[in-house]
Amino acid sequence: MPDLADRAFAATFHHVFTFSLLYEDSEVDNRVLDLDSRARVLAVSGAGCGVAGLLAAHPARIDAVDTNRHHLALAALKVAAARRMTSHAEFYQLLGRGRHDDPAGVLRPLMAALPSWVGRYWSTNHHRFRHNLYAEGLVGTFQRLLRQKVGVDADFLRTVQALPPAERLARFDPIFASLRRWWPMRVLVNTPLFQLGVGVNFAQRRRNLRANRAASMMDVVTAHFERLVRTDLETNWFVWSCLTGEFNHDHPDAVPPYLREQSHKQSLVAPTRVGFHHASLQRMLAGATPGQWSHFSLCDVLDWLPASAQRELLHRIARVGGEGAVVLTRSVEDACVVDRVGLSGLYERVEPASTLASEQERTRLYGRVDVYRVVGAA
């Protein structure tokens, strides 16, 4: 039954526009992947912030893959904008503020270098930039409801971000308490609709409950909020987007790296070839040749899979990547997936990169962020 539920979840998730912001810290990705001009990257796209952020390193090739066409089309748009919008001010207006007075007009010239289906997609969906891209999608809807309930604004965040973590948490405690008492929230977070909105399938839900020693997803959500409050709020774009609907535009580092001016300058001259593949990661790997990619950025895909499928996927990656290939993955659990599935002879955990990445991950969604290197023959 669990496998059946997750297959149904995946079939639904593929068709839903869920989020417009990648819920992995792409600054961490940039730091630990350490790409150079020879790197060839296979990356799960999500909403595309991470894929667009890789351009600044000028790798030889990036292949973005996702089963959700909404997210893949958004990733393609972010890459095209980073490479072709020469005005950083206009680029930031579109994707930093998430709105434009003439979205159809500004998107049209970006479509020339993209697959035709992406052009058709944005000719229909350019309205998402009319008001605020980051309020769109299922998670955007949930966050609007949350903002209406908690009433936190930018001025509040600016006030509390200067406080020590303990005092900051004390200021948020009444907000967390009101959320726990609010019956619509208590009901919603324990439904498949909420899981769909935050991209957590049933396997990852079980992992979340175990990792947080929680009785319900309400406990998981409030524990996550408490971890977020202890981060550097000034530059945590996940907190700002969730609680205000905007990034902190007053701080240049409070946005995903691809939006920053220096990164944009580097992306404009990137020689990188980029492909967009509406497919599963497993399908991409099944048709690959040895050495096709040197780096693999998986987001939290492994958390969606049972142990047998995790082992199979990691084995395929090692076969395709070969010795020295680098794999970046995240998990809500604080356990080494390579050890758990019996592949410690095939991979080594890269340190101190993995520990630092886990500590620096702004989302605080994950128990660990791991960088693995292939050291054996698959």
C-alpha positions in Angstrom: 0.0 0.0 0.0 2.8 2.6 0.7 4.2 2.1 -2.7 0.8 2.4 -4.3 0.2 5.7 -2.4 3.5 7.1 -3.5 2.9 6.1 -7.2 -0.4 8.0 -7.0 1.3 10.9 -5.3 4.0 11.0 -8.1 1.4 10.8 -10.8 -0.5 13.8 -9.4 2.6 15.8 -8.5 3.9 15.7 -12.1 0.9 17.8 -13.2 0.6 20.4 -10.4 2.4 23.8 -10.3 3.6 23.5 -6.8 6.3 26.0 -6.1 8.2 28.9 -7.9 11.2 28.8 -5.5 13.7 26.0 -5.1 13.5 24.7 -1.5 17.1 23.7 -1.4 19.8 26.3 -0.6 21.4 26.8 -4.0 24.3 28.8 -2.4 25.3 25.6 -0.7 25.1 23.8 -4.0 27.5 26.3 -5.7 29.9 26.1 -2.8 30.2 22.3 -2.5 29.9 21.2 -6.2 33.1 23.2 -7.0 32.4 23.2 -10.7 35.0 24.0 -13.4 34.9 24.4 -17.2 35.2 20.6 -17.7 32.2 19.7 -15.4 29.1 18.1 -16.9 26.2 18.3 -14.5 22.9 16.3 -14.3 20.6 18.2 -12.0 17.1 17.7 -10.8 15.6 21.1 -11.7 12.9 21.7 -9.2 12.0 25.4 -9.6 15.3 26.1 -11.3 17.1 28.4 -8.9 19.9 25.9 -8.5 20.2 25.1 -12.2 20.4 28.8 -13.1 22.9 29.3 -10.3 25.3 26.8 -11.8 25.8 28.9 -14.9 28.2 31.4 -13.1 30.8 28.6 -12.7 30.8 28.1 -16.5 30.6 24.2 -16.5 30.8 22.5 -19.9 27.2 21.3 -19.8 24.1 21.2 -17.6 21.2 18.8 -18.1 18.2 19.7 -16.1 15.7 16.9 -15.5 12.3 16.9 -13.9 9.0 15.0 -14.2 7.0 18.2 -13.5 6.7 20.3 -16.6 5.7 23.4 -14.7 8.9 23.4 -12.7 11.0 22.5 -15.7 9.6 25.3 -17.8 10.3 27.7 -14.9 13.9 26.4 -14.7 14.3 26.9 -18.4 13.0 30.5 -18.1 15.3 31.3 -15.2 18.3 30.0 -17.2 17.3 31.9 -20.3 16.8 35.1 -18.4 20.1 34.8 -16.6 21.9 34.4 -20.0 20.0 36.9 -22.1 18.6 39.8 -20.1 21.5 42.2 -20.1 20.0 44.7 -17.7 20.3 43.4 -14.2 17.6 45.8 -13.0 15.1 44.3 -15.4 16.3 40.7 -14.7 15.8 41.4 -11.0 12.4 43.0 -11.5 11.2 39.8 -13.3 12.7 37.1 -11.1 13.8 38.9 -7.9 10.5 40.8 -7.4 8.6 38.3 -9.4 6.5 40.8 -11.4 6.6 42.8 -14.6 4.3 45.3 -16.2 4.5 43.5 -19.6 5.3 39.9 -18.8 4.3 38.6 -22.3 6.6 41.1 -23.9 9.6 40.5 -21.7 9.3 36.7 -21.9 8.9 36.4 -25.7 12.5 37.1 -26.7 13.8 34.6 -24.1 12.0 31.7 -25.7 14.1 31.7 -28.9 16.8 29.5 -27.5 14.5 27.2 -25.5 12.5 24.1 -26.5 9.3 24.9 -28.4 7.1 23.4 -25.7 8.6 25.9 -23.1 7.7 28.8 -25.4 4.1 27.5 -25.7 4.0 27.0 -21.9 4.9 30.6 -21.2 2.7 32.1 -23.9 -0.1 30.6 -21.9 1.2 31.2 -18.4 3.0 34.6 -18.6 0.2 36.0 -16.3 2.1 34.5 -13.3 4.4 37.5 -13.4 1.5 40.0 -13.5 1.4 40.4 -9.7 3.9 38.1 -7.9 5.4 34.9 -9.2 6.3 33.8 -5.6 2.6 33.9 -4.5 1.7 31.5 -7.3 1.5 27.7 -7.1 0.1 25.5 -4.4 2.8 26.4 -1.8 2.2 30.1 -2.7 -1.4 29.6 -1.8 -0.6 28.0 1.5 1.9 30.8 2.4 -0.7 33.5 1.6 -3.1 31.8 4.1 -0.2 31.6 6.6 0.6 35.3 6.2 -3.1 36.3 6.7 -3.1 34.4 10.0 0.2 35.4 11.5 0.4 39.0 10.3 4.2 39.1 10.2 5.7 41.8 7.9 9.1 43.0 6.8 9.4 45.5 9.7 8.8 42.7 12.2 11.6 40.6 10.6 14.0 43.5 10.5 13.3 44.1 14.2 13.8 40.5 15.4 16.7 39.6 13.1 19.0 41.8 15.3 18.0 39.9 18.5 20.0 36.9 19.9 18.4 33.5 18.8 16.8 32.9 22.2 15.1 36.3 22.3 14.1 35.9 18.7 12.5 32.5 19.4 10.6 34.1 22.4 9.1 36.7 20.0 7.9 34.0 17.7 6.6 31.6 20.4 3.1 33.3 20.5 2.9 33.0 16.7 3.7 29.3 16.8 1.2 28.8 19.6 -1.5 30.4 17.7 -0.8 28.2 14.7 -1.0 25.1 16.8 -4.4 26.2 18.1 -5.7 27.2 14.6 -7.8 24.2 13.6 -7.7 24.8 9.8 -3.8 24.6 10.0 -3.9 21.4 12.2 -6.2 19.7 9.7 -4.5 20.9 6.5 -0.9 19.9 7.4 -2.0 16.3 7.9 -3.6 16.0 4.5 -2.2 14.7 1.2 -3.0 18.2 -0.3 -0.5 19.7 2.1 2.1 17.1 1.2 1.5 17.8 -2.5 1.9 21.6 -1.9 5.3 21.2 -0.1 6.6 18.3 -2.3 6.7 15.7 0.4 5.5 12.2 -0.6 4.4 9.5 1.8 7.8 8.0 2.1 9.4 11.3 3.0 6.5 12.1 5.3 7.3 8.9 7.3 11.0 9.9 7.3 10.0 13.4 8.6 8.0 12.0 11.4 10.8 9.6 12.5 13.5 12.3 12.2 11.5 14.8 14.3 10.1 12.2 16.7 6.8 13.7 15.8 3.2 12.4 16.2 1.9 14.5 13.3 3.0 16.8 10.5 1.9 19.7 12.6 4.7 18.9 15.0 7.1 18.7 12.0 6.1 22.1 10.7 6.4 23.9 14.0 9.8 22.3 14.7 10.9 23.5 11.3 9.7 27.0 12.0 11.7 27.0 15.3 14.9 25.9 13.4 14.4 28.7 10.8 14.0 31.4 13.5 17.6 30.5 14.7 19.1 31.2 11.3 20.5 34.5 9.9 17.1 36.0 9.2 18.5 39.0 7.3 19.7 36.7 4.4 17.4 33.8 4.7 15.3 34.2 1.6 13.1 31.2 2.5 11.9 32.9 5.6 11.3 36.2 3.8 9.4 34.6 1.0 7.2 32.6 3.3 6.3 35.3 5.8 6.3 38.4 3.6 5.8 37.1 0.1 9.0 38.9 -1.0 12.7 38.6 -0.7 14.7 41.1 1.5 15.5 43.5 -1.3 17.6 45.6 1.0 20.4 43.0 1.2 22.2 41.8 -1.9 22.9 38.3 -0.5 19.3 37.7 0.7 18.3 36.2 -2.7 19.2 33.0 -4.5 22.7 33.4 -6.0 21.6 33.4 -9.6 19.8 36.7 -8.9 22.9 38.5 -7.6 24.5 41.1 -9.8 28.0 39.5 -10.0 26.5 36.0 -10.7 24.3 37.5 -13.4 27.4 39.1 -15.1 29.1 35.7 -15.1 26.0 34.0 -16.5 25.7 36.4 -19.4 29.0 35.1 -20.8 28.7 31.5 -19.8 29.6 29.1 -22.7 27.7 26.3 -21.0 25.4 24.1 -23.0 22.1 23.5 -21.2 19.5 20.8 -21.9 16.0 20.5 -20.4 14.5 17.0 -20.1 10.9 16.3 -19.1 11.7 12.8 -17.8 12.5 10.9 -14.6 16.0 10.8 -13.2 16.0 7.0 -13.6 15.1 7.2 -17.2 17.9 9.7 -17.9 20.4 7.4 -16.3 19.1 4.3 -18.0 19.9 5.8 -21.4 23.2 7.4 -20.4 26.7 6.4 -21.5 29.7 6.1 -19.1 31.3 9.4 -18.4 28.3 11.4 -19.7 28.2 13.4 -16.4 30.7 14.2 -13.8 28.4 15.8 -11.2 24.9 14.9 -10.0 22.7 17.3 -8.1 19.7 15.3 -6.7 17.9 17.7 -4.4 16.0 15.3 -2.0 15.0 12.7 -4.6 16.4 9.8 -2.6 14.0 10.6 0.3 11.1 9.8 -2.1 12.4 6.3 -2.7 12.4 3.0 -0.8 15.8 1.6 0.1 15.9 -0.8 -2.9 15.3 2.0 -5.3 17.8 4.2 -3.5 20.4 1.6 -4.0 19.6 1.1 -7.6 19.7 4.8 -8.4 23.1 5.3 -6.6 24.5 2.2 -8.4 23.4 3.7 -11.8 24.9 7.0 -11.0 28.3 5.4 -10.1 28.2 3.4 -13.4 27.5 6.5 -15.4 29.7 9.0 -13.5 32.6 6.6 -12.9 35.4 7.0 -10.4 35.7 10.6 -9.1 32.1 11.6 -9.9 30.5 13.9 -7.3 26.9 13.4 -6.0 25.0 16.1 -3.9 22.0 14.9 -2.1 19.7 15.9 0.9 17.7 14.0 3.4 15.3 14.9 6.2 16.9 12.0 8.2 20.2 12.2 9.9 21.6 9.0 8.5 24.0 8.2 5.7 22.1 6.7 2.8 25.2 5.2 1.3 25.8 3.2 4.4 22.2 2.3 4.8 21.9 0.7 1.4 25.2 -1.1 1.5 27.3 1.0 -0.9 30.0 2.3 1.3 32.6 0.5 -0.8 31.4 2.5 -3.9 31.1 6.0 -2.4 32.9 8.1 0.2 31.4 11.0 2.0 33.4 14.2 1.3 34.4 16.1 4.4 34.5 18.8 5.6 32.2 19.8 2.7 29.3 17.6 3.8 29.3 18.8 7.4 29.7 22.4 6.4 26.8 22.1 3.8 24.5 20.6 6.5 25.3 23.5 8.9 24.9 26.2 6.2 21.7 24.9 4.6 19.3 27.9 5.1 16.1 25.9 4.6 16.6 23.8 7.8 14.3 21.3 6.1 17.0 18.6 6.0 18.8 16.5 8.7 21.8 16.4 6.5 23.3 17.6 3.2 25.8 15.1 1.7 28.5 15.3 -0.9 29.6 11.8 -2.0 32.4 10.9 -4.4 32.5 7.6 -6.4 35.6 5.7 -5.3 34.9 2.2 -6.7 33.7 0.4 -9.8 30.0 -0.1 -10.2 
